[in-house]
Amino acid sequence: MALRKTPLVTDEIYHVFNRGISHQPIFFDNRDYQRFLYSVRYYQNISTPMKLSLFLTCAEEKRNKFFEERFFDKEYWVELICYCLMPNHFHFLLKQLVDGGISRFLSDLTNSYSRYLNTRQKRIGPYFQGRFKAVRIENDQQLLHVSRYIHLNPFTSFVVKNNESLKDYRYSSFSEYLGKSERNICSKEIVLNQFKTKESYEQFVLDQADYQRRLDVIKHLILEDN
């Protein structure tokens, strides 16, 4: 296997993304999105007792105990800063906590999810388009702009129609950042601590919404012309 152009260095933050083969869907309904997010939470842990498919057959009390213990231990491959799941791709902002952590996390996550989806869709073969892409975050300004780009994805791609729908989009960490979600899987402080309030971050994101959507339309026109 060829070496990765961008080396993945421990304690550095990366924008990580991948999509379905030939831009095909990787999420077909709410159940798929929820399974993927549960898989993120599970495979973030360095020590997992079994494959997720077996873990899900355990009693709820045992599953809850596992997550409670790991929450206090925090022995993770990666720290999840923000995310967005779209019908045919996903975005993460990840901090690598141990050597090889991002690669191990993404491998376990996508392999597990592909097995689940193949079973559900009654097919065989890969779902994701080769190796994931990763871009290193070099400074705080880039971190903020990438988090905004990720959180605006549903609006940019016309998956949601307006700002209110974007704030309620269930498959992104934006609602978690705004304190509107019970899901609490992100390390948000590295972003939010650079704003006076959550509302300030919300405004930072939404002020760019229309501009980012226009740029995306232009990008697609250029690609189609080529």
DRENSE-739295 format. One record per residue (C-alpha): residue number from 1; residue in one letter; z, y, x. Coordinates in nm, 4 decimals. Example, Ala and Ser with C-alpha at 12.3 -4.5 7.8 and 13.67 -1.06 7.14 Angstrom:
BEGIN
<pt><seq>1</seq><type>A</type><Z>0.7800</Z><Y>-0.4500</Y><X>1.2300</X></pt>
<pt><seq>2</seq><type>S</type><Z>0.7140</Z><Y>-0.1060</Y><X>1.3670</X></pt>
***
This chain:
BEGIN
<pt><seq>1</seq><type>M</type><Z>0.0000</Z><Y>0.0000</Y><X>0.0000</X></pt>
<pt><seq>2</seq><type>A</type><Z>-0.0921</Z><Y>0.3458</Y><X>0.1320</X></pt>
<pt><seq>3</seq><type>L</type><Z>0.1908</Z><Y>0.5753</Y><X>0.2316</X></pt>
<pt><seq>4</seq><type>R</type><Z>0.2831</Z><Y>0.8450</Y><X>-0.0169</X></pt>
<pt><seq>5</seq><type>K</type><Z>0.1499</Z><Y>1.1887</Y><X>0.0776</X></pt>
<pt><seq>6</seq><type>T</type><Z>0.4734</Z><Y>1.3496</Y><X>-0.0397</X></pt>
<pt><seq>7</seq><type>P</type><Z>0.7715</Z><Y>1.1704</Y><X>0.1222</X></pt>
<pt><seq>8</seq><type>L</type><Z>1.0667</Z><Y>1.1322</Y><X>-0.1106</X></pt>
<pt><seq>9</seq><type>V</type><Z>1.3700</Z><Y>1.2682</Y><X>0.0726</X></pt>
<pt><seq>10</seq><type>T</type><Z>1.7290</Z><Y>1.2097</Y><X>-0.0336</X></pt>
<pt><seq>11</seq><type>D</type><Z>1.9093</Z><Y>1.5163</Y><X>-0.1747</X></pt>
<pt><seq>12</seq><type>E</type><Z>1.5766</Z><Y>1.6848</Y><X>-0.2527</X></pt>
<pt><seq>13</seq><type>I</type><Z>1.4481</Z><Y>1.7586</Y><X>-0.6054</X></pt>
<pt><seq>14</seq><type>Y</type><Z>1.1035</Z><Y>1.6516</Y><X>-0.7299</X></pt>
<pt><seq>15</seq><type>H</type><Z>0.8825</Z><Y>1.7074</Y><X>-1.0303</X></pt>
<pt><seq>16</seq><type>V</type><Z>0.7803</Z><Y>1.3513</Y><X>-1.1160</X></pt>
<pt><seq>17</seq><type>F</type><Z>0.5167</Z><Y>1.2613</Y><X>-1.3736</X></pt>
<pt><seq>18</seq><type>N</type><Z>0.2849</Z><Y>0.9828</Y><X>-1.4849</X></pt>
<pt><seq>19</seq><type>R</type><Z>0.0559</Z><Y>0.9094</Y><X>-1.7766</X></pt>
<pt><seq>20</seq><type>G</type><Z>-0.1012</Z><Y>0.6201</Y><X>-1.9608</X></pt>
<pt><seq>21</seq><type>I</type><Z>-0.4126</Z><Y>0.4527</Y><X>-1.8241</X></pt>
<pt><seq>22</seq><type>S</type><Z>-0.7246</Z><Y>0.6535</Y><X>-1.9197</X></pt>
<pt><seq>23</seq><type>H</type><Z>-0.4938</Z><Y>0.8994</Y><X>-2.0985</X></pt>
<pt><seq>24</seq><type>Q</type><Z>-0.4094</Z><Y>0.6322</Y><X>-2.3561</X></pt>
<pt><seq>25</seq><type>P</type><Z>-0.0812</Z><Y>0.6567</Y><X>-2.5537</X></pt>
<pt><seq>26</seq><type>I</type><Z>0.2389</Z><Y>0.5169</Y><X>-2.4078</X></pt>
<pt><seq>27</seq><type>F</type><Z>0.4522</Z><Y>0.6089</Y><X>-2.7094</X></pt>
<pt><seq>28</seq><type>F</type><Z>0.3469</Z><Y>0.5071</Y><X>-3.0602</X></pt>
<pt><seq>29</seq><type>D</type><Z>0.6506</Z><Y>0.5935</Y><X>-3.2724</X></pt>
<pt><seq>30</seq><type>N</type><Z>1.0125</Z><Y>0.7045</Y><X>-3.2611</X></pt>
<pt><seq>31</seq><type>R</type><Z>1.1308</Z><Y>0.3552</Y><X>-3.1667</X></pt>
<pt><seq>32</seq><type>D</type><Z>0.9235</Z><Y>0.3678</Y><X>-2.8454</X></pt>
<pt><seq>33</seq><type>Y</type><Z>1.0548</Z><Y>0.7095</Y><X>-2.7438</X></pt>
<pt><seq>34</seq><type>Q</type><Z>1.4134</Z><Y>0.5994</Y><X>-2.8074</X></pt>
<pt><seq>35</seq><type>R</type><Z>1.3632</Z><Y>0.2789</Y><X>-2.6077</X></pt>
<pt><seq>36</seq><type>F</type><Z>1.2249</Z><Y>0.4742</Y><X>-2.3129</X></pt>
<pt><seq>37</seq><type>L</type><Z>1.5156</Z><Y>0.7204</Y><X>-2.3157</X></pt>
<pt><seq>38</seq><type>Y</type><Z>1.7660</Z><Y>0.4362</Y><X>-2.3358</X></pt>
<pt><seq>39</seq><type>S</type><Z>1.5864</Z><Y>0.2757</Y><X>-2.0406</X></pt>
<pt><seq>40</seq><type>V</type><Z>1.6168</Z><Y>0.6009</Y><X>-1.8441</X></pt>
<pt><seq>41</seq><type>R</type><Z>1.9900</Z><Y>0.6036</Y><X>-1.8990</X></pt>
<pt><seq>42</seq><type>Y</type><Z>2.0245</Z><Y>0.2353</Y><X>-1.8078</X></pt>
<pt><seq>43</seq><type>Y</type><Z>1.8063</Z><Y>0.2161</Y><X>-1.4976</X></pt>
<pt><seq>44</seq><type>Q</type><Z>1.9416</Z><Y>0.5389</Y><X>-1.3525</X></pt>
<pt><seq>45</seq><type>N</type><Z>2.2389</Z><Y>0.3258</Y><X>-1.2483</X></pt>
<pt><seq>46</seq><type>I</type><Z>2.2304</Z><Y>0.1492</Y><X>-0.9123</X></pt>
<pt><seq>47</seq><type>S</type><Z>2.4270</Z><Y>-0.1490</Y><X>-1.0471</X></pt>
<pt><seq>48</seq><type>T</type><Z>2.2805</Z><Y>-0.3025</Y><X>-1.3621</X></pt>
<pt><seq>49</seq><type>P</type><Z>2.4131</Z><Y>-0.6450</Y><X>-1.4630</X></pt>
<pt><seq>50</seq><type>M</type><Z>2.0868</Z><Y>-0.7760</Y><X>-1.6120</X></pt>
<pt><seq>51</seq><type>K</type><Z>1.7475</Z><Y>-0.6796</Y><X>-1.7468</X></pt>
<pt><seq>52</seq><type>L</type><Z>1.7643</Z><Y>-0.4254</Y><X>-2.0255</X></pt>
<pt><seq>53</seq><type>S</type><Z>1.6175</Z><Y>-0.6684</Y><X>-2.2787</X></pt>
<pt><seq>54</seq><type>L</type><Z>1.9167</Z><Y>-0.8983</Y><X>-2.2228</X></pt>
<pt><seq>55</seq><type>F</type><Z>2.1644</Z><Y>-0.6110</Y><X>-2.2055</X></pt>
<pt><seq>56</seq><type>L</type><Z>2.0566</Z><Y>-0.4999</Y><X>-2.5530</X></pt>
<pt><seq>57</seq><type>T</type><Z>2.1599</Z><Y>-0.8389</Y><X>-2.6927</X></pt>
<pt><seq>58</seq><type>C</type><Z>2.5208</Z><Y>-0.7801</Y><X>-2.5798</X></pt>
<pt><seq>59</seq><type>A</type><Z>2.7850</Z><Y>-0.6571</Y><X>-2.8202</X></pt>
<pt><seq>60</seq><type>E</type><Z>2.7926</Z><Y>-0.2813</Y><X>-2.8697</X></pt>
<pt><seq>61</seq><type>E</type><Z>3.1454</Z><Y>-0.2616</Y><X>-2.7305</X></pt>
<pt><seq>62</seq><type>K</type><Z>3.0320</Z><Y>-0.4212</Y><X>-2.4041</X></pt>
<pt><seq>63</seq><type>R</type><Z>2.7321</Z><Y>-0.1885</Y><X>-2.3761</X></pt>
<pt><seq>64</seq><type>N</type><Z>2.9447</Z><Y>0.1206</Y><X>-2.4391</X></pt>
<pt><seq>65</seq><type>K</type><Z>3.1980</Z><Y>0.0069</Y><X>-2.1782</X></pt>
<pt><seq>66</seq><type>F</type><Z>2.9207</Z><Y>-0.0282</Y><X>-1.9197</X></pt>
<pt><seq>67</seq><type>F</type><Z>2.8029</Z><Y>0.3302</Y><X>-1.9715</X></pt>
<pt><seq>68</seq><type>E</type><Z>3.1597</Z><Y>0.4670</Y><X>-1.9750</X></pt>
<pt><seq>69</seq><type>E</type><Z>3.2396</Z><Y>0.3006</Y><X>-1.6428</X></pt>
<pt><seq>70</seq><type>R</type><Z>2.9151</Z><Y>0.4136</Y><X>-1.4807</X></pt>
<pt><seq>71</seq><type>F</type><Z>2.9689</Z><Y>0.7684</Y><X>-1.6068</X></pt>
<pt><seq>72</seq><type>F</type><Z>3.2885</Z><Y>0.7948</Y><X>-1.4020</X></pt>
<pt><seq>73</seq><type>D</type><Z>3.1488</Z><Y>0.6082</Y><X>-1.0994</X></pt>
<pt><seq>74</seq><type>K</type><Z>2.8199</Z><Y>0.8036</Y><X>-1.1028</X></pt>
<pt><seq>75</seq><type>E</type><Z>2.6544</Z><Y>0.5541</Y><X>-0.8687</X></pt>
<pt><seq>76</seq><type>Y</type><Z>2.3021</Z><Y>0.6600</Y><X>-0.9578</X></pt>
<pt><seq>77</seq><type>W</type><Z>1.9612</Z><Y>0.6274</Y><X>-0.7948</X></pt>
<pt><seq>78</seq><type>V</type><Z>1.8707</Z><Y>0.9728</Y><X>-0.9213</X></pt>
<pt><seq>79</seq><type>E</type><Z>2.0165</Z><Y>1.2738</Y><X>-1.0943</X></pt>
<pt><seq>80</seq><type>L</type><Z>1.8152</Z><Y>1.3674</Y><X>-1.4023</X></pt>
<pt><seq>81</seq><type>I</type><Z>1.7805</Z><Y>1.7462</Y><X>-1.4334</X></pt>
<pt><seq>82</seq><type>C</type><Z>1.5318</Z><Y>1.7717</Y><X>-1.7214</X></pt>
<pt><seq>83</seq><type>Y</type><Z>1.2577</Z><Y>1.5695</Y><X>-1.8890</X></pt>
<pt><seq>84</seq><type>C</type><Z>0.9880</Z><Y>1.5691</Y><X>-2.1531</X></pt>
<pt><seq>85</seq><type>L</type><Z>0.8158</Z><Y>1.2698</Y><X>-2.3116</X></pt>
<pt><seq>86</seq><type>M</type><Z>0.4706</Z><Y>1.3250</Y><X>-2.4571</X></pt>
<pt><seq>87</seq><type>P</type><Z>0.2460</Z><Y>1.0816</Y><X>-2.6464</X></pt>
<pt><seq>88</seq><type>N</type><Z>0.0531</Z><Y>0.9782</Y><X>-2.3346</X></pt>
<pt><seq>89</seq><type>H</type><Z>0.2649</Z><Y>1.0972</Y><X>-2.0400</X></pt>
<pt><seq>90</seq><type>F</type><Z>0.6118</Z><Y>1.1959</Y><X>-1.9185</X></pt>
<pt><seq>91</seq><type>H</type><Z>0.7676</Z><Y>1.4581</Y><X>-1.6900</X></pt>
<pt><seq>92</seq><type>F</type><Z>1.0979</Z><Y>1.4444</Y><X>-1.5023</X></pt>
<pt><seq>93</seq><type>L</type><Z>1.2848</Z><Y>1.6767</Y><X>-1.2697</X></pt>
<pt><seq>94</seq><type>L</type><Z>1.4790</Z><Y>1.4373</Y><X>-1.0473</X></pt>
<pt><seq>95</seq><type>K</type><Z>1.7133</Z><Y>1.4733</Y><X>-0.7535</X></pt>
<pt><seq>96</seq><type>Q</type><Z>1.7063</Z><Y>1.1683</Y><X>-0.5281</X></pt>
<pt><seq>97</seq><type>L</type><Z>2.0634</Z><Y>1.0590</Y><X>-0.4516</X></pt>
<pt><seq>98</seq><type>V</type><Z>2.0017</Z><Y>0.7609</Y><X>-0.2208</X></pt>
<pt><seq>99</seq><type>D</type><Z>1.7108</Z><Y>0.6585</Y><X>0.0000</X></pt>
<pt><seq>100</seq><type>G</type><Z>1.4335</Z><Y>0.5093</Y><X>-0.2106</X></pt>
<pt><seq>101</seq><type>G</type><Z>1.6136</Z><Y>0.6132</Y><X>-0.5290</X></pt>
<pt><seq>102</seq><type>I</type><Z>1.3249</Z><Y>0.7771</Y><X>-0.7139</X></pt>
<pt><seq>103</seq><type>S</type><Z>1.0835</Z><Y>0.4933</Y><X>-0.6407</X></pt>
<pt><seq>104</seq><type>R</type><Z>1.3373</Z><Y>0.2295</Y><X>-0.7446</X></pt>
<pt><seq>105</seq><type>F</type><Z>1.4306</Z><Y>0.4148</Y><X>-1.0637</X></pt>
<pt><seq>106</seq><type>L</type><Z>1.0668</Z><Y>0.4713</Y><X>-1.1686</X></pt>
<pt><seq>107</seq><type>S</type><Z>0.9718</Z><Y>0.1121</Y><X>-1.0856</X></pt>
<pt><seq>108</seq><type>D</type><Z>1.2553</Z><Y>-0.0403</Y><X>-1.2895</X></pt>
<pt><seq>109</seq><type>L</type><Z>1.1990</Z><Y>0.2044</Y><X>-1.5744</X></pt>
<pt><seq>110</seq><type>T</type><Z>0.8223</Z><Y>0.1692</Y><X>-1.6135</X></pt>
<pt><seq>111</seq><type>N</type><Z>0.8171</Z><Y>-0.2065</Y><X>-1.5532</X></pt>
<pt><seq>112</seq><type>S</type><Z>1.0864</Z><Y>-0.2635</Y><X>-1.8152</X></pt>
<pt><seq>113</seq><type>Y</type><Z>0.9189</Z><Y>-0.0319</Y><X>-2.0651</X></pt>
<pt><seq>114</seq><type>S</type><Z>0.5759</Z><Y>-0.1897</Y><X>-2.0056</X></pt>
<pt><seq>115</seq><type>R</type><Z>0.7184</Z><Y>-0.5362</Y><X>-2.0770</X></pt>
<pt><seq>116</seq><type>Y</type><Z>0.8748</Z><Y>-0.4050</Y><X>-2.3965</X></pt>
<pt><seq>117</seq><type>L</type><Z>0.5526</Z><Y>-0.2351</Y><X>-2.5059</X></pt>
<pt><seq>118</seq><type>N</type><Z>0.3335</Z><Y>-0.5339</Y><X>-2.4230</X></pt>
<pt><seq>119</seq><type>T</type><Z>0.5570</Z><Y>-0.7521</Y><X>-2.6387</X></pt>
<pt><seq>120</seq><type>R</type><Z>0.5534</Z><Y>-0.5019</Y><X>-2.9214</X></pt>
<pt><seq>121</seq><type>Q</type><Z>0.1793</Z><Y>-0.4339</Y><X>-2.9052</X></pt>
<pt><seq>122</seq><type>K</type><Z>0.0908</Z><Y>-0.8012</Y><X>-2.8414</X></pt>
<pt><seq>123</seq><type>R</type><Z>-0.1094</Z><Y>-0.7302</Y><X>-2.5277</X></pt>
<pt><seq>124</seq><type>I</type><Z>-0.0852</Z><Y>-0.7823</Y><X>-2.1515</X></pt>
<pt><seq>125</seq><type>G</type><Z>-0.1458</Z><Y>-0.5598</Y><X>-1.8525</X></pt>
<pt><seq>126</seq><type>P</type><Z>-0.0254</Z><Y>-0.2249</Y><X>-1.7173</X></pt>
<pt><seq>127</seq><type>Y</type><Z>0.0287</Z><Y>0.0848</Y><X>-1.9292</X></pt>
<pt><seq>128</seq><type>F</type><Z>0.0746</Z><Y>0.3480</Y><X>-1.6599</X></pt>
<pt><seq>129</seq><type>Q</type><Z>-0.1931</Z><Y>0.5063</Y><X>-1.4440</X></pt>
<pt><seq>130</seq><type>G</type><Z>-0.1064</Z><Y>0.3767</Y><X>-1.0990</X></pt>
<pt><seq>131</seq><type>R</type><Z>0.1671</Z><Y>0.5267</Y><X>-0.8855</X></pt>
<pt><seq>132</seq><type>F</type><Z>0.3654</Z><Y>0.8193</Y><X>-1.0212</X></pt>
<pt><seq>133</seq><type>K</type><Z>0.3000</Z><Y>1.1696</Y><X>-0.8847</X></pt>
<pt><seq>134</seq><type>A</type><Z>0.5772</Z><Y>1.3700</Y><X>-0.7194</X></pt>
<pt><seq>135</seq><type>V</type><Z>0.5956</Z><Y>1.7353</Y><X>-0.6105</X></pt>
<pt><seq>136</seq><type>R</type><Z>0.8927</Z><Y>1.8592</Y><X>-0.4068</X></pt>
<pt><seq>137</seq><type>I</type><Z>1.0832</Z><Y>2.1585</Y><X>-0.5398</X></pt>
<pt><seq>138</seq><type>E</type><Z>1.1158</Z><Y>2.4032</Y><X>-0.2506</X></pt>
<pt><seq>139</seq><type>N</type><Z>1.3339</Z><Y>2.6805</Y><X>-0.3944</X></pt>
<pt><seq>140</seq><type>D</type><Z>1.5301</Z><Y>2.7958</Y><X>-0.6997</X></pt>
<pt><seq>141</seq><type>Q</type><Z>1.2418</Z><Y>2.9997</Y><X>-0.8371</X></pt>
<pt><seq>142</seq><type>Q</type><Z>1.0139</Z><Y>2.6960</Y><X>-0.8376</X></pt>
<pt><seq>143</seq><type>L</type><Z>1.2914</Z><Y>2.4888</Y><X>-0.9957</X></pt>
<pt><seq>144</seq><type>L</type><Z>1.3228</Z><Y>2.7317</Y><X>-1.2870</X></pt>
<pt><seq>145</seq><type>H</type><Z>0.9499</Z><Y>2.7626</Y><X>-1.3422</X></pt>
<pt><seq>146</seq><type>V</type><Z>0.8961</Z><Y>2.3853</Y><X>-1.3356</X></pt>
<pt><seq>147</seq><type>S</type><Z>1.1825</Z><Y>2.3296</Y><X>-1.5803</X></pt>
<pt><seq>148</seq><type>R</type><Z>1.0164</Z><Y>2.5839</Y><X>-1.8097</X></pt>
<pt><seq>149</seq><type>Y</type><Z>0.6770</Z><Y>2.4187</Y><X>-1.7681</X></pt>
<pt><seq>150</seq><type>I</type><Z>0.8273</Z><Y>2.0798</Y><X>-1.8584</X></pt>
<pt><seq>151</seq><type>H</type><Z>1.0142</Z><Y>2.2115</Y><X>-2.1614</X></pt>
<pt><seq>152</seq><type>L</type><Z>0.7050</Z><Y>2.3957</Y><X>-2.2898</X></pt>
<pt><seq>153</seq><type>N</type><Z>0.4834</Z><Y>2.0852</Y><X>-2.2752</X></pt>
<pt><seq>154</seq><type>P</type><Z>0.5017</Z><Y>1.9963</Y><X>-2.6463</X></pt>
<pt><seq>155</seq><type>F</type><Z>0.3983</Z><Y>2.3506</Y><X>-2.7407</X></pt>
<pt><seq>156</seq><type>T</type><Z>0.1332</Z><Y>2.3790</Y><X>-2.4706</X></pt>
<pt><seq>157</seq><type>S</type><Z>-0.0320</Z><Y>2.0577</Y><X>-2.5885</X></pt>
<pt><seq>158</seq><type>F</type><Z>-0.0062</Z><Y>2.1475</Y><X>-2.9609</X></pt>
<pt><seq>159</seq><type>V</type><Z>0.2298</Z><Y>1.8569</Y><X>-3.0329</X></pt>
<pt><seq>160</seq><type>V</type><Z>0.4537</Z><Y>2.1168</Y><X>-3.1991</X></pt>
<pt><seq>161</seq><type>K</type><Z>0.3286</Z><Y>2.4318</Y><X>-3.3725</X></pt>
<pt><seq>162</seq><type>N</type><Z>0.5861</Z><Y>2.6987</Y><X>-3.2944</X></pt>
<pt><seq>163</seq><type>N</type><Z>0.8995</Z><Y>2.7919</Y><X>-3.1026</X></pt>
<pt><seq>164</seq><type>E</type><Z>1.1405</Z><Y>2.6617</Y><X>-3.3650</X></pt>
<pt><seq>165</seq><type>S</type><Z>0.9741</Z><Y>2.3211</Y><X>-3.3629</X></pt>
<pt><seq>166</seq><type>L</type><Z>0.9836</Z><Y>2.3210</Y><X>-2.9834</X></pt>
<pt><seq>167</seq><type>K</type><Z>1.3591</Z><Y>2.3770</Y><X>-2.9830</X></pt>
<pt><seq>168</seq><type>D</type><Z>1.4016</Z><Y>2.0769</Y><X>-3.2147</X></pt>
<pt><seq>169</seq><type>Y</type><Z>1.1605</Z><Y>1.8443</Y><X>-3.0306</X></pt>
<pt><seq>170</seq><type>R</type><Z>1.3558</Z><Y>1.5197</Y><X>-2.9990</X></pt>
<pt><seq>171</seq><type>Y</type><Z>1.1946</Z><Y>1.3802</Y><X>-2.6859</X></pt>
<pt><seq>172</seq><type>S</type><Z>1.2673</Z><Y>1.6617</Y><X>-2.4431</X></pt>
<pt><seq>173</seq><type>S</type><Z>1.5839</Z><Y>1.7902</Y><X>-2.2789</X></pt>
<pt><seq>174</seq><type>F</type><Z>1.5216</Z><Y>2.1436</Y><X>-2.4108</X></pt>
<pt><seq>175</seq><type>S</type><Z>1.7453</Z><Y>2.0918</Y><X>-2.7155</X></pt>
<pt><seq>176</seq><type>E</type><Z>2.0135</Z><Y>1.9525</Y><X>-2.4834</X></pt>
<pt><seq>177</seq><type>Y</type><Z>1.9889</Z><Y>2.2675</Y><X>-2.2699</X></pt>
<pt><seq>178</seq><type>L</type><Z>2.0346</Z><Y>2.4796</Y><X>-2.5819</X></pt>
<pt><seq>179</seq><type>G</type><Z>2.3379</Z><Y>2.2792</Y><X>-2.6969</X></pt>
<pt><seq>180</seq><type>K</type><Z>2.1558</Z><Y>2.1479</Y><X>-3.0048</X></pt>
<pt><seq>181</seq><type>S</type><Z>2.1468</Z><Y>1.7784</Y><X>-2.9100</X></pt>
<pt><seq>182</seq><type>E</type><Z>2.4164</Z><Y>1.5122</Y><X>-2.9020</X></pt>
<pt><seq>183</seq><type>R</type><Z>2.2269</Z><Y>1.3446</Y><X>-2.6189</X></pt>
<pt><seq>184</seq><type>N</type><Z>2.3822</Z><Y>1.4445</Y><X>-2.2872</X></pt>
<pt><seq>185</seq><type>I</type><Z>2.1971</Z><Y>1.2743</Y><X>-2.0041</X></pt>
<pt><seq>186</seq><type>C</type><Z>2.0898</Z><Y>1.5695</Y><X>-1.7863</X></pt>
<pt><seq>187</seq><type>S</type><Z>2.2604</Z><Y>1.7547</Y><X>-1.5023</X></pt>
<pt><seq>188</seq><type>K</type><Z>2.1784</Z><Y>2.0956</Y><X>-1.6450</X></pt>
<pt><seq>189</seq><type>E</type><Z>2.4087</Z><Y>2.3143</Y><X>-1.4378</X></pt>
<pt><seq>190</seq><type>I</type><Z>2.1674</Z><Y>2.3561</Y><X>-1.1457</X></pt>
<pt><seq>191</seq><type>V</type><Z>1.9333</Z><Y>2.5376</Y><X>-1.3861</X></pt>
<pt><seq>192</seq><type>L</type><Z>2.1688</Z><Y>2.6949</Y><X>-1.6394</X></pt>
<pt><seq>193</seq><type>N</type><Z>2.4036</Z><Y>2.8373</Y><X>-1.3755</X></pt>
<pt><seq>194</seq><type>Q</type><Z>2.1221</Z><Y>3.0749</Y><X>-1.2800</X></pt>
<pt><seq>195</seq><type>F</type><Z>2.1405</Z><Y>3.2374</Y><X>-1.6256</X></pt>
<pt><seq>196</seq><type>K</type><Z>2.4204</Z><Y>3.4300</Y><X>-1.7925</X></pt>
<pt><seq>197</seq><type>T</type><Z>2.3975</Z><Y>3.2260</Y><X>-2.1143</X></pt>
<pt><seq>198</seq><type>K</type><Z>2.2065</Z><Y>2.9375</Y><X>-2.2688</X></pt>
<pt><seq>199</seq><type>E</type><Z>2.0332</Z><Y>3.1970</Y><X>-2.4827</X></pt>
<pt><seq>200</seq><type>S</type><Z>1.9056</Z><Y>3.3670</Y><X>-2.1668</X></pt>
<pt><seq>201</seq><type>Y</type><Z>1.7473</Z><Y>3.0409</Y><X>-2.0533</X></pt>
<pt><seq>202</seq><type>E</type><Z>1.6001</Z><Y>2.9889</Y><X>-2.4007</X></pt>
<pt><seq>203</seq><type>Q</type><Z>1.4373</Z><Y>3.3327</Y><X>-2.3814</X></pt>
<pt><seq>204</seq><type>F</type><Z>1.3131</Z><Y>3.2614</Y><X>-2.0289</X></pt>
<pt><seq>205</seq><type>V</type><Z>1.1307</Z><Y>2.9534</Y><X>-2.1595</X></pt>
<pt><seq>206</seq><type>L</type><Z>0.9972</Z><Y>3.0918</Y><X>-2.4870</X></pt>
<pt><seq>207</seq><type>D</type><Z>0.8692</Z><Y>3.4181</Y><X>-2.3374</X></pt>
<pt><seq>208</seq><type>Q</type><Z>0.6102</Z><Y>3.2141</Y><X>-2.1472</X></pt>
<pt><seq>209</seq><type>A</type><Z>0.5040</Z><Y>2.9866</Y><X>-2.4352</X></pt>
<pt><seq>210</seq><type>D</type><Z>0.1867</Z><Y>3.1583</Y><X>-2.5542</X></pt>
<pt><seq>211</seq><type>Y</type><Z>0.0695</Z><Y>3.2349</Y><X>-2.2004</X></pt>
<pt><seq>212</seq><type>Q</type><Z>0.1140</Z><Y>2.8744</Y><X>-2.0863</X></pt>
<pt><seq>213</seq><type>R</type><Z>-0.0720</Z><Y>2.7472</Y><X>-2.3931</X></pt>
<pt><seq>214</seq><type>R</type><Z>-0.3679</Z><Y>2.9796</Y><X>-2.3206</X></pt>
<pt><seq>215</seq><type>L</type><Z>-0.3807</Z><Y>2.8647</Y><X>-1.9600</X></pt>
<pt><seq>216</seq><type>D</type><Z>-0.3831</Z><Y>2.5022</Y><X>-2.0737</X></pt>
<pt><seq>217</seq><type>V</type><Z>-0.6746</Z><Y>2.5659</Y><X>-2.3088</X></pt>
<pt><seq>218</seq><type>I</type><Z>-0.8686</Z><Y>2.7361</Y><X>-2.0283</X></pt>
<pt><seq>219</seq><type>K</type><Z>-0.7916</Z><Y>2.4457</Y><X>-1.7944</X></pt>
<pt><seq>220</seq><type>H</type><Z>-0.9291</Z><Y>2.1930</Y><X>-2.0427</X></pt>
<pt><seq>221</seq><type>L</type><Z>-1.2452</Z><Y>2.3998</Y><X>-2.0966</X></pt>
<pt><seq>222</seq><type>I</type><Z>-1.3078</Z><Y>2.4070</Y><X>-1.7229</X></pt>
<pt><seq>223</seq><type>L</type><Z>-1.2513</Z><Y>2.0347</Y><X>-1.6908</X></pt>
<pt><seq>224</seq><type>E</type><Z>-1.4850</Z><Y>1.9618</Y><X>-1.9824</X></pt>
<pt><seq>225</seq><type>D</type><Z>-1.7570</Z><Y>2.1843</Y><X>-1.8321</X></pt>
<pt><seq>226</seq><type>N</type><Z>-1.7393</Z><Y>1.9857</Y><X>-1.5122</X></pt>
***
